[in-house]
Protein backbone atom coordinates (compact mmCIF):
# COMPACT_ATOMS: atom_id res chain seq x y z
CA UNK A 1 0.00 0.00 0.00
CA UNK A 2 1.44 3.38 -1.00
CA UNK A 3 1.02 6.64 0.92
CA UNK A 4 -1.85 7.76 -1.29
CA UNK A 5 -3.75 4.52 -0.71
CA UNK A 6 -3.23 4.83 3.05
CA UNK A 7 -5.17 8.11 3.01
CA UNK A 8 -8.16 6.55 1.26
CA UNK A 9 -11.10 4.99 3.14
CA UNK A 10 -10.59 1.25 3.39
CA UNK A 11 -13.33 -1.02 2.04
CA UNK A 12 -15.59 -2.74 4.54
CA UNK A 13 -14.75 -6.46 4.84
CA UNK A 14 -17.39 -8.54 3.03
CA UNK A 15 -17.73 -10.77 6.10
CA UNK A 16 -18.75 -7.76 8.19
CA UNK A 17 -21.37 -6.76 5.64
CA UNK A 18 -22.77 -10.29 5.73
CA UNK A 19 -22.71 -10.58 9.52
CA UNK A 20 -24.32 -7.16 10.07
CA UNK A 21 -27.03 -7.72 7.47
CA UNK A 22 -30.44 -7.94 9.10
CA UNK A 23 -31.21 -10.89 6.83
CA UNK A 24 -28.36 -12.99 8.23
CA UNK A 25 -30.10 -16.03 9.83
CA UNK A 26 -29.11 -15.21 13.40
CA UNK A 27 -32.66 -15.22 14.77
CA UNK A 28 -32.82 -11.49 15.38
CA UNK A 29 -35.99 -11.06 13.31
CA UNK A 30 -37.98 -12.72 16.11
CA UNK A 31 -36.85 -10.18 18.72
CA UNK A 32 -37.53 -6.47 19.18
CA UNK A 33 -34.69 -5.52 21.53
CA UNK A 34 -37.22 -4.29 24.09
CA UNK A 35 -39.09 -2.13 21.59
CA UNK A 36 -42.39 -4.03 21.81
CA UNK A 37 -42.64 -3.49 25.57
CA UNK A 38 -41.45 0.12 25.30
CA UNK A 39 -44.08 0.85 22.66
CA UNK A 40 -46.88 -0.55 24.80
CA UNK A 41 -45.79 0.73 28.20
CA UNK A 42 -43.59 3.79 27.66
CA UNK A 43 -45.03 5.60 24.67
CA UNK A 44 -42.30 4.74 22.17
CA UNK A 45 -44.67 4.98 19.24
CA UNK A 46 -43.26 7.53 16.78
CA UNK A 47 -39.98 8.38 15.07
CA UNK A 48 -38.80 10.88 17.67
CA UNK A 49 -39.42 8.49 20.54
CA UNK A 50 -37.81 5.64 18.61
CA UNK A 51 -34.65 7.68 18.04
CA UNK A 52 -34.39 8.46 21.77
CA UNK A 53 -34.97 4.79 22.60
CA UNK A 54 -32.24 3.70 20.20
CA UNK A 55 -29.80 6.24 21.61
CA UNK A 56 -30.42 4.97 25.13
CA UNK A 57 -30.14 1.31 24.18
CA UNK A 58 -26.93 1.94 22.26
CA UNK A 59 -25.32 3.80 25.18
CA UNK A 60 -26.18 1.12 27.75
CA UNK A 61 -26.76 -2.48 26.75
CA UNK A 62 -25.35 -1.81 23.28
CA UNK A 63 -22.03 -0.59 24.67
CA UNK A 64 -21.79 -3.57 27.02
CA UNK A 65 -22.61 -6.06 24.27
CA UNK A 66 -20.07 -4.48 21.92
CA UNK A 67 -17.31 -4.65 24.54
CA UNK A 68 -18.03 -8.31 25.27
CA UNK A 69 -18.17 -9.07 21.55
CA UNK A 70 -14.74 -7.50 21.03
CA UNK A 71 -13.31 -9.40 23.98
CA UNK A 72 -14.80 -12.69 22.73
CA UNK A 73 -13.38 -12.05 19.26
CA UNK A 74 -9.92 -11.51 20.76
CA UNK A 75 -10.22 -14.60 22.96
CA UNK A 76 -11.37 -16.80 20.09
CA UNK A 77 -8.61 -15.51 17.85
CA UNK A 78 -5.93 -16.12 20.46
CA UNK A 79 -5.11 -12.43 20.91
CA UNK A 80 -6.84 -11.97 24.25
CA UNK A 81 -5.41 -12.14 27.75
CA UNK A 82 -2.47 -14.48 28.26
CA UNK A 83 -2.34 -17.37 30.71
CA UNK A 84 -5.82 -18.68 29.91
CA UNK A 85 -7.01 -20.89 27.09
CA UNK A 86 -9.47 -19.56 24.53
CA UNK A 87 -12.18 -21.80 25.98
CA UNK A 88 -11.53 -20.56 29.52
CA UNK A 89 -11.65 -16.94 28.40
CA UNK A 90 -14.92 -17.43 26.55
CA UNK A 91 -16.46 -19.17 29.57
CA UNK A 92 -15.39 -16.30 31.82
CA UNK A 93 -16.85 -13.79 29.41
CA UNK A 94 -20.09 -15.74 29.27
CA UNK A 95 -20.42 -15.75 33.07
CA UNK A 96 -19.59 -12.06 33.34
CA UNK A 97 -22.15 -11.14 30.70
CA UNK A 98 -24.78 -13.18 32.54
CA UNK A 99 -23.95 -11.22 35.69
CA UNK A 100 -24.65 -8.00 33.80
CA UNK A 101 -28.05 -9.21 32.63
CA UNK A 102 -30.37 -9.11 35.67
CA UNK A 103 -33.52 -10.11 33.78
CA UNK A 104 -34.04 -13.89 33.51
CA UNK A 105 -36.10 -13.28 30.37
CA UNK A 106 -33.24 -11.37 28.72
CA UNK A 107 -30.71 -14.02 29.75
CA UNK A 108 -32.89 -16.66 28.11
CA UNK A 109 -33.31 -14.56 24.97
CA UNK A 110 -29.57 -13.87 24.79
CA UNK A 111 -28.69 -17.56 24.97
CA UNK A 112 -31.33 -18.41 22.40
CA UNK A 113 -29.88 -15.82 20.05
CA UNK A 114 -26.38 -17.08 20.81
CA UNK A 115 -27.31 -20.63 19.85
CA UNK A 116 -28.93 -19.50 16.62
CA UNK A 117 -25.99 -17.26 15.70
CA UNK A 118 -23.54 -20.05 16.44
CA UNK A 119 -25.55 -22.43 14.27
CA UNK A 120 -25.43 -19.96 11.38
CA UNK A 121 -21.75 -19.23 11.92
CA UNK A 122 -20.77 -22.89 11.94
CA UNK A 123 -22.42 -23.30 8.54
CA UNK A 124 -21.18 -20.10 6.92
CA UNK A 125 -17.65 -20.03 8.39
CA UNK A 126 -16.87 -23.58 9.60
CA UNK A 127 -14.29 -23.68 12.38
CA UNK A 128 -13.47 -26.45 14.89
CA UNK A 129 -13.52 -23.99 17.79
CA UNK A 130 -17.06 -22.95 16.91
CA UNK A 131 -17.98 -26.63 17.12
CA UNK A 132 -16.38 -26.79 20.58
CA UNK A 133 -18.31 -23.72 21.70
CA UNK A 134 -21.53 -25.24 20.43
CA UNK A 135 -20.86 -28.53 22.22
CA UNK A 136 -20.20 -26.91 25.61
CA UNK A 137 -22.45 -28.45 28.32
CA UNK A 138 -24.68 -25.44 28.98
CA UNK A 139 -27.61 -23.67 27.40
CA UNK A 140 -25.48 -22.07 24.69
CA UNK A 141 -23.29 -18.97 24.80
CA UNK A 142 -24.72 -15.52 25.30
CA UNK A 143 -25.26 -13.61 22.07
CA UNK A 144 -22.23 -11.25 22.38
CA UNK A 145 -19.90 -14.17 23.10
CA UNK A 146 -21.25 -16.07 20.10
CA UNK A 147 -21.02 -12.96 17.91
CA UNK A 148 -17.39 -12.37 18.85
CA UNK A 149 -16.50 -15.99 18.19
CA UNK A 150 -18.27 -16.06 14.83
CA UNK A 151 -16.67 -12.75 13.83
CA UNK A 152 -13.23 -14.18 14.58
CA UNK A 153 -14.01 -17.36 12.64
CA UNK A 154 -15.03 -15.14 9.72
CA UNK A 155 -11.60 -13.50 9.81
CA UNK A 156 -12.76 -10.21 11.34
CA UNK A 157 -10.83 -8.27 13.96
CA UNK A 158 -12.05 -6.80 17.21
CA UNK A 159 -12.89 -3.42 15.66
CA UNK A 160 -15.22 -5.01 13.12
CA UNK A 161 -16.73 -7.34 15.73
CA UNK A 162 -17.54 -4.41 18.03
CA UNK A 163 -19.04 -2.49 15.12
CA UNK A 164 -21.30 -5.43 14.23
CA UNK A 165 -22.51 -5.60 17.84
CA UNK A 166 -23.15 -1.87 18.14
CA UNK A 167 -24.99 -1.88 14.81
CA UNK A 168 -27.13 -4.83 15.90
CA UNK A 169 -28.08 -3.04 19.12
CA UNK A 170 -30.04 -0.45 17.16
CA UNK A 171 -30.93 -2.40 14.02
CA UNK A 172 -33.01 -5.00 15.87
CA UNK A 173 -35.42 -2.55 17.56
CA UNK A 174 -35.46 -0.26 14.52
CA UNK A 175 -36.61 -2.98 12.14
CA UNK A 176 -39.07 -4.22 14.77
CA UNK A 177 -40.57 -0.71 14.88
CA UNK A 178 -41.42 -0.92 11.19
CA UNK A 179 -43.29 -4.19 11.69
CA UNK A 180 -44.87 -3.34 15.02
CA UNK A 181 -45.77 0.34 14.62
CA UNK A 182 -46.08 0.63 10.87
CA UNK A 183 -43.47 3.38 10.73
CA UNK A 184 -42.13 4.49 7.36
CA UNK A 185 -39.10 2.25 6.67
CA UNK A 186 -37.36 5.06 4.78
CA UNK A 187 -37.72 7.36 7.79
CA UNK A 188 -36.57 4.64 10.19
CA UNK A 189 -33.44 4.06 8.15
CA UNK A 190 -32.83 7.80 8.13
CA UNK A 191 -32.82 7.56 11.93
CA UNK A 192 -30.25 4.78 11.71
CA UNK A 193 -28.13 6.91 9.40
CA UNK A 194 -28.22 9.79 11.88
CA UNK A 195 -26.99 7.41 14.57
CA UNK A 196 -24.03 6.34 12.45
CA UNK A 197 -21.41 8.43 14.26
CA UNK A 198 -22.73 7.34 17.66
CA UNK A 199 -22.58 3.70 16.59
CA UNK A 200 -19.01 4.13 15.38
CA UNK A 201 -17.98 5.86 18.61
CA UNK A 202 -19.52 3.15 20.79
CA UNK A 203 -17.82 0.47 18.68
CA UNK A 204 -14.44 2.20 18.90
CA UNK A 205 -14.72 2.47 22.67
CA UNK A 206 -15.78 -1.16 22.94
CA UNK A 207 -12.88 -2.38 20.81
CA UNK A 208 -10.45 -0.85 23.28
CA UNK A 209 -11.71 -3.39 25.82
CA UNK A 210 -10.66 -6.40 23.72
CA UNK A 211 -7.86 -7.27 26.15
CA UNK A 212 -9.65 -6.18 29.35
CA UNK A 213 -10.17 -8.73 32.11
CA UNK A 214 -13.77 -10.01 31.92
CA UNK A 215 -14.60 -8.75 35.42
CA UNK A 216 -13.47 -5.25 34.42
CA UNK A 217 -15.54 -4.96 31.25
CA UNK A 218 -18.23 -2.24 31.11
CA UNK A 219 -21.38 -2.82 33.13
CA UNK A 220 -23.66 0.01 32.01
CA UNK A 221 -27.30 -0.77 32.59
CA UNK A 222 -30.73 0.22 31.36
CA UNK A 223 -32.85 -0.96 34.31
CA UNK A 224 -36.15 -0.22 32.60
CA UNK A 225 -35.19 -2.56 29.74
CA UNK A 226 -34.80 -5.38 32.27
CA UNK A 227 -38.04 -4.54 34.07
CA UNK A 228 -40.03 -4.29 30.86
CA UNK A 229 -38.52 -7.55 29.61
CA UNK A 230 -39.99 -9.35 32.61
CA UNK A 231 -43.40 -7.79 31.95
CA UNK A 232 -43.18 -8.68 28.27
CA UNK A 233 -42.21 -12.30 28.96
CA UNK A 234 -45.62 -13.09 30.53
CA UNK A 235 -47.81 -11.43 27.91
CA UNK A 236 -50.22 -13.89 26.36
CA UNK A 237 -50.27 -12.01 23.05
CA UNK A 238 -47.07 -10.56 21.61
CA UNK A 239 -45.45 -10.26 18.21
CA UNK A 240 -41.83 -10.72 19.31
CA UNK A 241 -40.03 -13.15 21.62
CA UNK A 242 -38.33 -10.29 23.49
N, C-alpha and C positions, 0 to 999 in steps of 0.2 A: 504494500500500500504506500503510495507516495503522499507527500505533504498535502497536495490538493485534495486527494481522496479522503484524508483524515479529517478534513474540515466539512465534508459532506455528511448529511444524515445517513446513518447506516440502516439498511433494510431490516424490517422486522422478521425474525426467524419464522419460517413457515409453520414450524411446530407450535409456536406461540399463537399464531393466528388460528390454528386448528383447535388448540386447547381452550382458547378464550371464546370461541364461537359458541353462541347460545344453542346451536343445534348439535354440539358435541354430546353424545349419549351418556352424560354423567348423571342424569336423573334430576337436574335442576329445574326442569320444566314443571315438575310436580310440586314445587315449593315456591313460596312467595317471599321468603326472607323476612317474615313478620309483617308484611304489607297487608295481608288479609285481615289480621286482627286490628292493625292500626287504622285501617279504613273503617271498620265497623265500630271501634271503641274510641278512637282518638281524632276523628274528623279528617283523616288523610284521604281526601276524596277529590282533589283537583291538582293541577300541575304545580302550583306554588307550594302546596302542602307536601306533595310528593318530593319536590326538590329539597325541601328542608329535611324530610325523613331520610332521603338518601345521603345528605351531608352528615347527618347524625350517625347513621349506620356505618358509613365509611370511616368516620373518625373514631369509632369505638370498636365494635366487633370486627369491622373490616380491617382496621389497623392490626388488631391482635391476630386475626386469621392470616394476614399477609406476612407478619413476622414469623409465625409458626410454619407457614409454607416455605419461606426462605430457609429457615433452619432445617426443615426436613429435607429440602433439596440438597443442602450442603452435606447433611448427614448421609443421605443416600449415595451421593456422589463421592463420598470419602474425603470431603474437604472441611468437614465440621470439626468439632472439638476432638483433640487427641486423647488417647488413653481409654477410649470406649469404642466398642464395635459399632458398625452402622446400625445393626439391629437393636443394640442397647440404647443408642441415641434416639432412635425412632420411638422406642417404647417409653423412654423418659418424656419425650415431647408429647406423646399421646396422653400420658397421665397428667402432665402439666396443663394441656389444653382442656382436659376434662375438668380439672380443678377450677378453670376460668369460665366454666359453663354451668352456672348454678341450676338452670332449668333442666329437669329430667327429660322433658319433651324435646328440648333443643339438643341434648346429648344424644338422644335416640335418633333424631333427624340427622345429626352430623355423622353418626356412624353409618346410617343407612346411605347417605350420600357418599361417604368414604368407600363403602363396599361397591357401590355402583361405579364410581370413578375408577376404582382399582380394576374392576372387571373390564371396563372400556380400555384402560391403559394397557392391560396385559394383552389385549387383542391388537391394539394399534401399534404399540411399541413394546414387543415382548422382551422381557428381561427376567433372569432367574431370581433376582432380588425382589421383584414385584410378586413373583410366585410365593416366595418366602413370607412376604408381608401379608399376602392373602391367606396363607395357611396358618397364620398365628392363631393360637387357641384363645380367641376372644371374639367379641361381636363385630370385629372389623375396625380398621383405623378411623380416627376422626377425619373429617373431610380435608382440613388443611394439611394433615400429615400425608394423606393419600395424594393430594394435589402436588405437594413438594416432591414426593417420590416419583410420581408419574412424570412431572416436569423434568426431573433429572434423567429418567429413563429415556425421555424424548430428546435428550441432549441439550436441554436448556440450563442456563445458569441461574443463580439466586436472584439476580435482578429481574429476569423474565418471569420466574416463578412468582415473585412477590407482586409483579404487575398483573399477572393472571388472577391472583387471589383478590387484589384490590378491585380489579375490574368486575369480577364475579360478585363482589359484595354489593354493588349497585345495579348490575345488570339483572340479577334474579328478581328483586322487587320491582324494578322498572318494567320489565316485560310482563310481570304478573299484573301490574297496574293496567296495562292495555287490555288484558283479558278480563280482569275483575271489574274495572271501573269504566271500561269503554273509552278510555282516553285516546286522543289522536296519536297514533304511533309515530308520526313525523315530529310532533311536538315533544313526545317523550324522549325520542332520540336526540332532539335538540337540547333537552335537559342533560342527557348523558354527555353530550359534546361540551357543554358548559362546565361540567365537572371534570373534564379531562386533566386540567392542571392539578386539581386536588388529588385525583387518582394517582397521577404520576408522583406527586410529593409523598403521599402515603406509602406508595410502593418503594420509593427510594429510601425512606426512613426505615421501612421494614427490612429491606435488604441489608442494611447495616447491622442487623441483629442475627445474621446468618451463623455467626460463630459464638453467639451469646449462650451462656449456660441456660438450659431449659427453665430452671426456677427463676431466672432473672429476665425472662422475656416479658414484653408488655402485658399488662393485665387491665387495660381500660374496659369499662363496662357500660352497658346501656341497660340499667335495671328494668326499665319498662318493657324492653324487648323480652326479657325473661319472664316477667309477670304475665304479659299478654300471651306468650307462648303457652303457658300453663292453661290460661283461659281457653285459648284456641284448641288445645288438644282434646278438650271434652265436648266440643260442639258436635251436635248430631248431624248438622248439615254444614258442609264447608267445601270450597272448591279446591283448596290446596292442602297438602299434608302438613305444612308448617308455614 
